[in-house]
Amino acid sequence: MIYKIDSALIQAFDDGAFGLDYAVENKSFVPVVGTPYAEVYILHAQPFVNTMGDGGEDLISGIMQINLNYPVNTGVGAANQKVTEIRNVFKAGFRPSYLGQEVFITSAGKGPSGNIDSFYQIIVNINWEARVQR
């Protein structure tokens, strides 16, 4: 079931058509020098028992972390605009799904930023939860 949560979130990011190449876990990716790109991570919290029993339901929550990377000395305007574009797609209440598994977006916002290697990086955190049949 967890792969369906991850797939729903990654597919929603891909469908957002943000105009960036992006890296995901366990997939080869080499950024193009001088070009903005993103890194997408899905972080799961420990499941919470929502209902008891063999046919019960777990509530899983977590964060989709998107690291936006823009070449240093290009300003922050384009990066901040991309944060806004992502937040406009991943609004609270948005429900991406994959093979019947729905994920509920609870919030999205800008996190820390700073220079890392030759890139200016802004982190976008998207909080989500999903109910999963046991």
N, C-alpha and C positions, 0 to 999 in steps of 0.2 A: 504494500500500500504506500510506503514511503516514496517509492520511485514515482508514483502517480502525483504526489504532492510536488516533488521537485520538477517533474515534467510540466505540470500545470503552470508553475511559476516561470520556468525558463521559456515555455511557449508564449506566455503572456509578454515577457520581455521581448522576445523575437517579433511577435505580432505588433508591438509598439512602434516598430520601424523607426528607431531612434537615430539611424544613420551612422552607427558606430560598429566597427568590428568589435567582437567581444570574446573573451576567454571564459570557459567554464571548467570545472574540475575534471581532471583525468582526460583531457582532450588537448592535443598539441595546438599551440598557438604561438606565433611569433609576431609581435607588433611591428607595424611599418614605422620606421624612424621618422619623426617629425609629424606623425598623424595621431589624433586623439583615438583612444580606445577605452573599452570597459572590461572589468573583470567581475564576473557574477558568481557569488557564493550563496548557497542555501544552508543556513544554520538551524538545526533542530534543537529544541529544548526537550527535556525528559517528558515522556507522555504523562498525562494526568488521567486517571480513571474517571470517566464521565458517567458511565452506568456500569453496574456490576454484572458478573456472570459470563459464561462462555460466549454468548451472543451479544455481549456488551459493547460499549463504545468508548474509545479513548479520545481525549482532546489533545491534539499535538499543536504546539505553537512554535514560533521561531522568527527568524529574521532572514530576509533576502538582502544581502549586502552587495551593493554595486559600487565598485571603485571606479570612478571616472578619472581618466588620466589624460591630461592635456600638456603639450610641450611647454616647458618653462619659457617665460618671457612672451607669452601670447595673451596675457591678461586673464582675468577671471570671468569676464562677461559671458563667453561662450559656454564655459563649464557651468556657471550658475543657470544659464538658460536651459541647459540639458537637464539639470536637476528639476527645474520647473516642468519640463516636458515629461519626465519620468513620473513626477508626482501627479500630473494631470491624468496619466493612465492608471496609476496604482492608487486611486482615491480610496478612502475608507468606504467599505461597502462593496468594492469591486470583488467579483467572484470568479476568478479563472478556474477552469476545470480540465481534467484529462481523464479519459476513459471512465467517466462517472464520479471521479473523486473531485469534489469541490474544495477550493481553498478560499478563505474569507480574509480580505485585506482589512486590517484594523487601523493602520496609519502608515504614513510615509513622510520622511523628512531628511533634511541635510544634516550630516554628521560632521566630524572633524575634517579639516583640510590642511594641506601643507605640501612642501616640495619633497619628492622622493626620487632619488637619482636625477634623471633629466626630465621629470614630469611633475606638473602640479596636479595633486590628487585631491578630489573631493569624494567623500564617502556618502552614499545615499542608503539609508536603512528603511526597509519596508517590513513592517510587522505583520504577521499573518497567523492564522490558526485554521485547523482542519479537524473535523470529526471523522474518525476512522473506525470502521466496524472491526471488532476483534475476531 
